[in-house]
Amino acid sequence: MFYIDPDICIDCGACEAVCPVEAIYMEEEVPESEYEYIALNSKFFEGN
């Protein structure tokens, strides 16, 4: 699993096209079934 630092991301969408499992969405387009990963991503960067 790769993580995207929300403080560095500029919302350009370039990572969407290169994701091998099509798991990257613009924040407003995240499917409800994937919401748990938003929290996991945020937790990864806490304290960094």
Distance bins in CASP14 RR format, pairs under 12 A and 6 or more apart:
PFRMAT RR
TARGET T0000
AUTHOR 0000-0000-0000
RMODE 2
METHOD distances of the structure
MODEL  1
1 19 0 0 0 0 0 1 0 0 0 0 0
1 20 0 0 0 0 0 1 0 0 0 0 0
1 21 0 0 0 0 1 0 0 0 0 0 0
1 23 0 0 0 0 1 0 0 0 0 0 0
1 24 0 0 0 0 0 1 0 0 0 0 0
1 37 0 0 0 0 1 0 0 0 0 0 0
1 40 1 0 0 1 0 0 0 0 0 0 0
1 41 0 0 0 0 1 0 0 0 0 0 0
1 44 0 0 0 0 1 0 0 0 0 0 0
2 15 0 0 0 0 1 0 0 0 0 0 0
2 18 0 0 0 0 0 1 0 0 0 0 0
2 19 0 0 0 0 1 0 0 0 0 0 0
2 20 0 0 0 0 1 0 0 0 0 0 0
2 21 0 0 0 0 0 1 0 0 0 0 0
2 23 0 0 0 0 1 0 0 0 0 0 0
2 24 0 0 0 0 1 0 0 0 0 0 0
2 37 0 0 0 0 0 1 0 0 0 0 0
2 40 0 0 0 0 0 1 0 0 0 0 0
2 41 0 0 0 0 1 0 0 0 0 0 0
2 44 0 0 0 0 1 0 0 0 0 0 0
3 9 0 0 0 0 0 1 0 0 0 0 0
3 15 0 0 0 0 0 1 0 0 0 0 0
3 23 0 0 0 0 0 1 0 0 0 0 0
3 24 0 0 0 0 0 1 0 0 0 0 0
3 37 0 0 0 0 1 0 0 0 0 0 0
3 38 0 0 0 0 0 1 0 0 0 0 0
3 40 0 0 0 0 1 0 0 0 0 0 0
3 41 1 0 1 0 0 0 0 0 0 0 0
3 42 0 0 0 0 1 0 0 0 0 0 0
3 43 0 0 0 0 1 0 0 0 0 0 0
3 44 1 0 1 0 0 0 0 0 0 0 0
3 45 1 0 0 1 0 0 0 0 0 0 0
3 46 0 0 0 0 0 1 0 0 0 0 0
3 48 0 0 0 0 0 1 0 0 0 0 0
4 10 0 0 0 0 0 1 0 0 0 0 0
4 11 0 0 0 0 0 1 0 0 0 0 0
4 12 0 0 0 0 0 1 0 0 0 0 0
4 13 0 0 0 0 0 1 0 0 0 0 0
4 14 0 0 0 0 0 1 0 0 0 0 0
4 15 1 0 0 1 0 0 0 0 0 0 0
4 16 0 0 0 0 0 1 0 0 0 0 0
4 19 0 0 0 0 0 1 0 0 0 0 0
4 23 0 0 0 0 0 1 0 0 0 0 0
4 24 1 0 0 1 0 0 0 0 0 0 0
4 25 0 0 0 0 0 1 0 0 0 0 0
4 26 0 0 0 0 0 1 0 0 0 0 0
4 27 0 0 0 0 0 1 0 0 0 0 0
4 37 0 0 0 0 0 1 0 0 0 0 0
4 38 0 0 0 0 0 1 0 0 0 0 0
4 40 0 0 0 0 0 1 0 0 0 0 0
4 41 1 0 0 1 0 0 0 0 0 0 0
4 42 0 0 0 0 0 1 0 0 0 0 0
4 44 0 0 0 0 1 0 0 0 0 0 0
4 45 0 0 0 0 1 0 0 0 0 0 0
5 15 0 0 0 0 0 1 0 0 0 0 0
5 41 0 0 0 0 1 0 0 0 0 0 0
5 42 0 0 0 0 0 1 0 0 0 0 0
5 44 0 0 0 0 1 0 0 0 0 0 0
5 45 1 0 1 0 0 0 0 0 0 0 0
5 46 0 0 0 0 0 1 0 0 0 0 0
5 47 0 0 0 0 0 1 0 0 0 0 0
5 48 1 0 0 1 0 0 0 0 0 0 0
6 27 0 0 0 0 1 0 0 0 0 0 0
6 38 0 0 0 0 1 0 0 0 0 0 0
6 39 0 0 0 0 0 1 0 0 0 0 0
6 41 1 0 0 1 0 0 0 0 0 0 0
6 42 1 0 0 1 0 0 0 0 0 0 0
6 43 0 0 0 0 0 1 0 0 0 0 0
6 44 0 0 0 0 1 0 0 0 0 0 0
6 45 1 0 0 1 0 0 0 0 0 0 0
6 46 0 0 0 0 0 1 0 0 0 0 0
6 48 0 0 0 0 0 1 0 0 0 0 0
7 41 0 0 0 0 0 1 0 0 0 0 0
7 42 0 0 0 0 0 1 0 0 0 0 0
7 45 1 0 0 1 0 0 0 0 0 0 0
7 46 0 0 0 0 0 1 0 0 0 0 0
7 47 0 0 0 0 0 1 0 0 0 0 0
7 48 0 0 0 0 1 0 0 0 0 0 0
8 15 0 0 0 0 0 1 0 0 0 0 0
8 45 0 0 0 0 1 0 0 0 0 0 0
8 48 0 0 0 0 0 1 0 0 0 0 0
9 15 0 0 0 0 1 0 0 0 0 0 0
9 16 0 0 0 0 0 1 0 0 0 0 0
9 24 0 0 0 0 0 1 0 0 0 0 0
9 26 0 0 0 0 0 1 0 0 0 0 0
9 27 0 0 0 0 1 0 0 0 0 0 0
9 41 0 0 0 0 0 1 0 0 0 0 0
9 42 0 0 0 0 0 1 0 0 0 0 0
9 45 0 0 0 0 0 1 0 0 0 0 0
11 24 0 0 0 0 0 1 0 0 0 0 0
11 25 0 0 0 0 0 1 0 0 0 0 0
11 26 1 0 0 1 0 0 0 0 0 0 0
11 27 1 0 0 1 0 0 0 0 0 0 0
11 28 0 0 0 0 0 1 0 0 0 0 0
11 29 0 0 0 0 0 1 0 0 0 0 0
12 24 0 0 0 0 0 1 0 0 0 0 0
12 26 0 0 0 0 0 1 0 0 0 0 0
13 19 0 0 0 0 1 0 0 0 0 0 0
13 24 1 0 0 1 0 0 0 0 0 0 0
13 25 0 0 0 0 1 0 0 0 0 0 0
13 26 1 0 0 1 0 0 0 0 0 0 0
13 27 0 0 0 0 0 1 0 0 0 0 0
13 29 0 0 0 0 0 1 0 0 0 0 0
14 24 0 0 0 0 1 0 0 0 0 0 0
14 26 0 0 0 0 0 1 0 0 0 0 0
15 22 0 0 0 0 0 1 0 0 0 0 0
15 23 0 0 0 0 1 0 0 0 0 0 0
15 24 1 0 1 0 0 0 0 0 0 0 0
15 25 0 0 0 0 0 1 0 0 0 0 0
15 26 0 0 0 0 0 1 0 0 0 0 0
16 22 1 0 0 1 0 0 0 0 0 0 0
16 23 0 0 0 0 1 0 0 0 0 0 0
16 24 1 0 1 0 0 0 0 0 0 0 0
16 25 1 0 0 1 0 0 0 0 0 0 0
16 26 1 0 0 1 0 0 0 0 0 0 0
16 27 0 0 0 0 0 1 0 0 0 0 0
16 29 0 0 0 0 1 0 0 0 0 0 0
16 30 0 0 0 0 0 1 0 0 0 0 0
17 24 0 0 0 0 1 0 0 0 0 0 0
18 24 0 0 0 0 1 0 0 0 0 0 0
19 25 0 0 0 0 1 0 0 0 0 0 0
21 34 0 0 0 0 0 1 0 0 0 0 0
21 37 0 0 0 0 0 1 0 0 0 0 0
22 29 0 0 0 0 0 1 0 0 0 0 0
22 31 0 0 0 0 0 1 0 0 0 0 0
22 34 0 0 0 0 0 1 0 0 0 0 0
23 30 0 0 0 0 1 0 0 0 0 0 0
23 31 0 0 0 0 0 1 0 0 0 0 0
23 33 0 0 0 0 0 1 0 0 0 0 0
23 34 1 0 0 1 0 0 0 0 0 0 0
23 37 1 0 0 1 0 0 0 0 0 0 0
23 38 0 0 0 0 0 1 0 0 0 0 0
23 40 0 0 0 0 0 1 0 0 0 0 0
23 41 0 0 0 0 0 1 0 0 0 0 0
24 30 0 0 0 0 1 0 0 0 0 0 0
24 31 0 0 0 0 0 1 0 0 0 0 0
24 34 0 0 0 0 0 1 0 0 0 0 0
24 37 0 0 0 0 0 1 0 0 0 0 0
24 38 0 0 0 0 0 1 0 0 0 0 0
24 41 0 0 0 0 0 1 0 0 0 0 0
25 31 1 0 0 1 0 0 0 0 0 0 0
25 32 0 0 0 0 0 1 0 0 0 0 0
25 33 0 0 0 0 0 1 0 0 0 0 0
25 34 1 0 0 1 0 0 0 0 0 0 0
25 35 0 0 0 0 0 1 0 0 0 0 0
25 37 0 0 0 0 1 0 0 0 0 0 0
25 38 0 0 0 0 1 0 0 0 0 0 0
25 41 0 0 0 0 0 1 0 0 0 0 0
27 34 0 0 0 0 0 1 0 0 0 0 0
27 35 0 0 0 0 0 1 0 0 0 0 0
27 37 0 0 0 0 0 1 0 0 0 0 0
27 38 1 0 0 1 0 0 0 0 0 0 0
27 41 0 0 0 0 0 1 0 0 0 0 0
27 42 0 0 0 0 0 1 0 0 0 0 0
28 38 0 0 0 0 0 1 0 0 0 0 0
30 36 0 0 0 0 0 1 0 0 0 0 0
30 37 0 0 0 0 1 0 0 0 0 0 0
30 38 1 0 0 1 0 0 0 0 0 0 0
30 39 0 0 0 0 0 1 0 0 0 0 0
30 41 0 0 0 0 0 1 0 0 0 0 0
31 37 0 0 0 0 0 1 0 0 0 0 0
31 38 0 0 0 0 0 1 0 0 0 0 0
32 38 0 0 0 0 0 1 0 0 0 0 0
34 40 0 0 0 0 0 1 0 0 0 0 0
34 41 0 0 0 0 0 1 0 0 0 0 0
35 41 0 0 0 0 0 1 0 0 0 0 0
35 42 0 0 0 0 0 1 0 0 0 0 0
36 42 0 0 0 0 0 1 0 0 0 0 0
36 43 0 0 0 0 0 1 0 0 0 0 0
37 43 0 0 0 0 0 1 0 0 0 0 0
37 44 0 0 0 0 0 1 0 0 0 0 0
38 44 0 0 0 0 0 1 0 0 0 0 0
38 45 0 0 0 0 0 1 0 0 0 0 0
39 45 0 0 0 0 0 1 0 0 0 0 0
39 46 0 0 0 0 0 1 0 0 0 0 0
40 46 0 0 0 0 0 1 0 0 0 0 0
42 48 0 0 0 0 0 1 0 0 0 0 0
END
